[in-house]
Amino acid sequence: MRDIETIDGELRLLAREWRAARHLNLRTPSTARIDQLLDERAATSAGQRTNSSTIETMTARLANCS
């Protein structure tokens, strides 16, 4: 299983892709990969001590990109 920093990095890249698509009036990418990454992040953080709002914060940031 990958670490949270790697997953967060990929989520940030996808967020940039969404912003660029929206800025250029292109079709927005599917949310399927974002959903997979959030699930992977939740599974990874289940065994680690994390800030309880971390996933909610990331989800809110991604929602603002759409």
Protein Blocks (a to p, Z undefined) as FASTA:
>chain_A
ZZfklmmmmmmmmmmmmmmmmmnopacddfklmmmmmmmmmmmmmmpccdfklmmmmmmm
mmmmZZ
